[in-house]
Amino acid sequence: MDGELYSRQLYVLGLPAMQRIRRANVLLSGLQGLGAEVAKNLVLMGIGSLTLHDPHPTCWADLAAQFFLSEESLGRSRAEASHALLAQLNEAVQISVHTGDITEDLLLAFQVVVLTDSKLEEQLRVGTFCHEHGVHFLVAETRGLVGRLFCDFGEDFTVEDPTEVEPVTAAIQDISQGLPGIVTLRGDTNKHPFSDGDLVTFSGIEGMVELNSCSPQPVRVRKDGSLEIGDTTTFSRYLRGGVVTEVKMPKTVRHKSLDIALLQPRVVAQNSQEVQRAHCLHQAFHALHKFQQLHGRLPKPWDPVDAETVVGLAQGLEPLKGTKEESLDEALLRRIALSSAGTLSPMAAILGGVAAQEVLKAVSRKFMPLDQWLYFDALECLPEDEELLPNPEDCHPRNCRYDGQIAVFGTGFQEKLSYQHYLLVGAGAIGCEMLKGFALVGLGVGANGGVTVADMDHIERSNLSRQFLFRPQDIGRPKAEVAVTAAQRLNPDLNMTLCTYPLDPTTERFYGDNFFSRMDGVVAALDSFEARHYVAARCTHYLKPLLEAGTRGTRGSASVFVPNVTEAYKGPASAAASEGAPYPLCTLRYFPSTVEHVLQWARDEFEGLFRQSAETINCYQQTGTSVLGMDRTTLLQQVTGVLKMRPQTWQDCVVWALGHWQQCFHDGIVELLRHLPCDKVLQDGTLFWSGSKRCPQPLQFDPNQDMHFLYVLAAANLYSQMHGLPGSRDQTALRELLRLLPEPDSTHPNLISADTLTPAELGPEQLKELQESLEDWSKGPPLKPVLFGKEDDNNFHVDFVVAATNLRARNYGILPVNRAQIKQIVGQIIPAVATSTAVVAGLLGLELYKVVSGPRPLGTFRQSYLHLAENYFIRSVPSAPALQSFHHLKWTCWDRLKVPAGHPERTLASLLAHLQKEHGLKVKMLLHGQAVLYSAQWSSEKQTQRLGLRVTELVRQVTSWEPEPGLRVLVLELSCEGEEDETAFPPLHYEL
């Protein structure tokens, strides 16, 4: 298992599931656009082996969605033409091509069989055989703007791990003796989403130790969030501590074979209206198959005669069993038939992502599979007005790469796509998928069109399992550069520009008025709230539509923000704003009670020991600053534990690591308990060490315990790196050295023992000791601050944090944390898989169609949310922009007050008079950024000094602002007399 390559999806799937995936073998029949998407996702995610089957020759219509094919592939078998490029995605996956028929012997060789381009007769034949012989079976289809997926995993399929979330854990406050026993949880019970019937286990309890060894117990959740368990009457009295942990239980799924499920469809839907629409889509697909069986082809694009034939066939089908007698929606059937000849890349991406995830569920037994049908349609992409729908002449094949798309939208829309110019911000996983989509739909391929890609990052190995435009030989190169080249290979007509510097306030000279005036829209594929918020603000400022998507594991969202139609982006301004305040220092240092506390403590230890202390000493070398004038808390954090003398050898570094281990995990705890013993009682009679305060216990160093040894190994190597000394990875030699060294002693004469001192206790004597040590250290070469890195598993960074976290957890009776969880948290790694990435990119592609087509009503746009692990799919109409008012003035977030500067330029007095005359606004305060240009509260003398100045001259004087070349608008903010607190006036655009 290549842990670095699959690191992001390992956080989603876990090692057991990934190992099953690596052993799996899958047959995929059908290599049009949908089949290519399924194949791409499976190969990126490391399926063991994949056999391709599609003997049909490549045709022009395939190129609208099949990115492994090109004009050179025309006439060749789709499977054979796709093989080589598909194999480049992941050399660890065995990929082969089957050129014969699909026989029963062939089917028995696979765990999963997927059909994506087959007639109903073949689906029934293969599906029946697979059901009878225990082979997992899927059918995926798209027809224009509709698609469906069917899964049959057999009549007794066990899901080992049904959900994506980690088991719920909660710290225990108290447990009563009685029938039933009542478990009171610490903190906000809303954060511990236990449900009635959940099975739980207990650990770390003091007093009522009988629960620690109990088998999983069912719970009932009370109104106050406490849990009822079994009879605890005879158990010992609860004293303190303990954790309750949910136990995930396997679930069994029973699927019907395709021949039965065709007449008794069970669909994924949120309400009865969606169910009824899904039933209509079900019958429409059945009618399309019948039409193909009768005529040997699909209906012609937008041919009314063929469409009416399909409607008649659908109405003549046997009613579905188990459903109310309901008439089919003729208008819906007609639109499906009229547009069914087309092949669209966004539809292929959506269905291909979901289908690949279901394949992975089948082989990994991770997450609940579909039950059993999924229907998806995006017919809202077509014009609402019947007169604006395409006609047959506009949609007939042109023998060009966009024929599949022209069959749905016509040549006029294809031309519109060609002269669009879009900005893509972010060339990571979603960005790569969007570039693929741009190449396939022909966005910006015309003379005046284009796509500009902005990304400052470089390619890492962990990117390769999701960012499919990149290859191993690209590691280390700029993402934007490689992505642009790869996208142009998909479609040589694509006009591309790359930018390798960030889009943020520091680059507004480049990404200014002239730049955005050339853009028709922006696609944001970013992984931070700060970046999303800034890009969204730019789009609001320049009135540009914004398409934005994000994923986390198998969750995903895709949103569209259209000027004057939808609300603007409202995500949190920063990750810090969404995650809350930092933990108090005293909690981290003395009273940790959660995994998050000890993990943050370990991360702070790394920074203080290996970065801040080196920076402090280097600063002293350069400036000679006395420690007597430094902040004592900062000083403690930065130089705690450093040697009085520089280390000269590897053994010196090991001695330091041993001494620091003793300080942190033994002496510091002993000193804390000297001041606050375990039995300390407060004035009200309660124990000090109760509630959220866990009483710690000192550890005794034992080199035979893994975490003890790992701490010394990692700390000594990091300390040697900081001092420019050679480290050692020889664990046998280190164990022998530890055997020969005396017991660890934090009072070692060559070690500054400041860890147990509070800032107040750091008196003149200790300060003098520190000053003398710094003077000795300043005689040597500068130290090398160690900057934490999460990607390299061989640099001891994560090793140190893992060991420090778990040793601290052991001190305080907190459950240990595994390496993967620690690496994810401290590295701020976002779990990710290729499947959800493909789906959200496809959903954005559908919204792109709507934005490009021209003005549309709000009801045609969609915000989408999905959770593939739990088969959760929501598409809803976005909110309209909120309307604000002040007196007669009404506005939304997309409006602005426009005032021309004039020739000659107007003064501040003229500007204020204009606002009062034209808009009835008596300005109370006028600002540029944070700088106040005018205030009605000022003295008349100060007001007079400014009222006569030209507006740009005033801004220059107050802020030292200088306009960038090409700047067209100076943005000012105002508040007015009589406004209410929540009033936010539109920005004032002073047009230069």
Helices and strands as residue ranges (DSSP letters): H 7-13, H 15-23, E 25-29, H 33-44, E 49-53, G 60-64, G 71-73, H 78-87, E 94-97, H 104-107, E 112-115, H 120-133, E 136-143, E 146-152, E 157-159, E 169-175, E 182-185, G 189-191, E 199-203, G 209-213, E 217-218, E 220-221, E 227-228, E 243-247, E 251-253, H 258-261, H 272-295, H 304-315, H 330-338, H 345-364, E 373-377, G 379-381, G 386-388, H 392-395, H 403-409, H 411-418, E 421-425, H 429-441, E 450-454, G 461-465, G 472-474, H 479-490, E 496-499, G 505-507, H 513-517, E 521-524, H 529-542, E 546-552, E 555-561, H 575-579, H 585-589, H 595-606, I 607-612, H 613-623, G 627-629, H 632-639, H 650-662, I 663-667, H 668-675, H 706-722, H 731-740, G 759-761, H 764-777, H 797-811, H 819-826, H 834-853, G 858-860, E 863-867, G 868-870, E 872-876, E 884-886, E 889-891, E 897-900, H 908-919, E 923-928, E 931-935, H 940-947, H 951-959, E 969-976, E 988-991
